[in-house]
Amino acid sequence: MKNITIAIDGFSSTGKSTLAKQLAKELSYVYVDTGAMYRAVSLFAMQNQYIGPNFFDKKALIDALPKIQLEFKFNNNLGFAEMYLNGENVEREIRTIEVSNFVSRVAEVSEVRTKLVEQQQEMGTNKAIVMDGRDIGTVVFPAAELKIFMTASAETRAQRRFDELKQKGDNVSYEEVLKNVVERDYIDTHRQDSPLIIADDAIEIDNSYLNREEQFTAVLELVNEVVKTV
């Protein structure tokens, strides 16, 4: 079976990573969570006081980019790769609401995007990759054989994210999560550099009323159809 590149884009909390992991496991492909990369840079900015609720020293972050080393390391026990920032496992830290509140602002910075897109494109040189994010089908892999764009209502996504955070023991409110989802949607779709848009040849999937298995089955069928034509 011929290897292809699968690009999954969409709004926050639409389950892109879950779907991408399922596909990568089923197809024995490499999975790359680009959102984790932007989250790790955001965490670095927070740790170094480059960003906060009322300030963002973009120049300081840009100047520090050469000091940021990102790496995915596969965890056999979990069955997927975790994010490492400068040699430290930050998988847990990057998933907090605090990081979520800053990640879209950090992702707006062109220099950050340039650095990460270069790394992402290098990862996909040999195809056989599933990558999810905001600009995978439009910027990172515009020639991807299969492009998926995932969406759902803001309320549905906020509830999913809220349930996930509560299960992890995070002290957050639904209102706080919904506010974060709406704000990120606006920033992601209105930024000047690589805004979140649907690629012309992407297949849009609204999963507001789909469970994980229904979604996975539908997309796997798309994969099989594409593989037959390449």
KEKEMI-470166 format. One record per residue (C-alpha): x, y, z. Coordinates in steps of 0.25 Angstrom, whole numbers, padded with zeros to 4 digits, always signed. Layout:
N
XYZ...
***
This chain:
230
+0000+0000+0000+0006+0014-0004+0009+0023+0007+0002+0037+0007+0002+0050+0015-0010+0052+0024-0013+0067+0028-0023+0069+0039-0027+0084+0042-0038+0090+0050-0043+0098+0061-0038+0095+0076-0044+0084+0083-0050+0077+0071-0042+0064+0074-0032+0066+0063-0021+0059+0072-0030+0047+0076-0033+0044+0061-0019+0046+0057-0014+0037+0067-0024+0026+0063-0020+0027+0049-0005+0027+0051-0007+0014+0060-0016+0007+0050-0007+0011+0038+0006+0010+0045+0009+0024+0041+0017+0035+0049+0008+0044+0057+0012+0059+0059+0003+0068+0068+0007+0082+0064-0001+0088+0074+0008+0082+0085+0019+0089+0078+0013+0103+0079+0008+0100+0093+0023+0096+0097+0028+0110+0092+0016+0116+0099+0021+0109+0112+0035+0114+0110+0030+0128+0108+0022+0127+0121+0034+0121+0129+0043+0133+0124+0032+0143+0127+0031+0147+0112+0016+0146+0113+0005+0149+0123-0009+0153+0124-0006+0167+0121+0007+0167+0113+0015+0160+0102+0029+0163+0099+0030+0157+0085+0044+0162+0083+0049+0155+0095+0043+0142+0090+0048+0143+0076+0062+0146+0081+0061+0133+0090+0056+0124+0079+0070+0118+0076+0070+0113+0091+0057+0105+0089+0059+0090+0086+0046+0082+0083+0046+0067+0082+0035+0056+0082+0039+0044+0089+0030+0031+0088+0024+0026+0101+0022+0011+0100+0013+0011+0112+0004+0021+0106+0005+0017+0092+0008+0031+0086+0020+0041+0086+0021+0052+0097+0026+0066+0096+0039+0070+0101+0044+0084+0103+0059+0086+0104+0060+0071+0109+0049+0072+0119+0036+0064+0118+0025+0075+0118+0013+0067+0112+0005+0070+0125+0009+0085+0126+0005+0089+0112-0009+0083+0113-0013+0093+0124-0023+0104+0122-0012+0114+0126-0004+0110+0113-0017+0110+0105-0020+0124+0108-0007+0128+0102-0004+0118+0091-0012+0125+0080-0005+0139+0083+0009+0132+0082+0005+0124+0069+0002+0138+0063+0017+0141+0063+0023+0139+0049+0036+0136+0054+0031+0125+0063+0022+0119+0051+0034+0119+0042+0043+0112+0052+0032+0101+0054+0027+0099+0040+0042+0096+0035+0043+0085+0046+0029+0080+0042+0032+0079+0027+0045+0072+0030+0037+0062+0038+0028+0059+0026+0039+0057+0016+0037+0042+0015+0021+0043+0015+0014+0032+0024+0011+0043+0034-0002+0048+0040+0000+0063+0045-0011+0071+0052-0012+0086+0054-0017+0099+0048-0009+0101+0035-0005+0087+0031-0013+0086+0018-0011+0100+0014+0004+0103+0018+0012+0091+0024+0007+0081+0014-0001+0088+0003+0001+0075-0006-0004+0065+0004-0012+0054-0002-0023+0055+0008-0027+0068+0016-0038+0067+0027-0044+0080+0033-0051+0077+0046-0061+0086+0053-0072+0086+0063-0080+0097+0071-0072+0105+0081-0081+0100+0092-0079+0085+0088-0064+0087+0088-0064+0095+0101-0072+0084+0108-0062+0073+0103-0050+0081+0107-0056+0084+0121-0059+0069+0123-0045+0066+0119-0039+0076+0129-0048+0072+0140-0043+0058+0138-0029+0062+0140-0032+0069+0153-0031+0084+0147-0039+0094+0155-0047+0101+0143-0061+0105+0140-0069+0103+0127-0070+0118+0125-0055+0119+0126-0053+0108+0116-0064+0114+0106-0057+0127+0107-0044+0122+0103-0050+0114+0092-0057+0126+0086-0044+0135+0087-0035+0124+0081-0045+0123+0069-0044+0138+0067-0029+0139+0068-0027+0126+0059-0036+0131+0048-0032+0146+0048-0017+0145+0049-0009+0151+0038+0001+0139+0036-0005+0126+0032-0019+0128+0038-0028+0116+0040-0036+0114+0027-0041+0102+0020-0032+0097+0008-0040+0097-0005-0038+0082-0006-0040+0078+0009-0052+0070+0013-0060+0077+0024-0065+0068+0036-0074+0074+0046-0073+0064+0058-0083+0071+0067-0091+0058+0067-0081+0048+0064-0074+0039+0074-0059+0035+0073-0062+0022+0066-0072+0027+0056-0062+0038+0052-0050+0029+0051-0058+0019+0042-0062+0030+0033-0048+0036+0032-0042+0022+0030-0051+0020+0018-0046+0033+0012-0032+0029+0014-0034+0015+0007-0041+0023-0005-0029+0032-0006-0019+0021-0005-0025+0014-0017-0023+0026-0026-0009+0030-0023
***
